[in-house]
Amino acid sequence: MKRFLFSLLLTCSTLAVAAGSGSIQIVKPQAAETPPGAKTGAVYFDVVNGGGADRLLSAEAKEMAGSLELHTTLMEGTLMKMRQVDAVDLAAGETTSLKPGGLHVMLIDLKKPLQAGQSFPLTLHLEKAGTLQVTVPVVKREAMMDAMPQHGQGHSGHGKP
């Protein structure tokens, strides 16, 4: 069991180093598969900030979507809504999670469906750390839904109003 945990820790550490630069590390990037014809998708990951305060300003994935926006999820009564944010603050020495039901990168005007088992490049632009390149694996939707908080039945607001 100890060997397994050590191997897992070593693998996660290696992935974090490969997806980061300097004091900012991108850990566990992933996107949920989308059904055929879907026009939006989302990317999730953790940002481990080992340095001073920074901000995630924008993201791009030109081969996958017409545009990308940083979004947050809000509850209005029993309806879950997405809203664009200008940037995501990354506190010094903290981990900021972009996850289902919270902050995330919204893929708008998908050029093709996101299919489980595939991956795509994502470029992140940070105020101080500069540009980071991340490879985003696409996972089964059920895996993403299991992680999402249950906030009622409604869900709207993807893309521009």
Summary of the structure (lengths in Angstrom):
residues: 161
radius of gyration: 15.8
end to end distance: 50.1
largest distance: 50.5
contacts: 476
relative contact order: 0.25
helix: 15%
strand: 50%
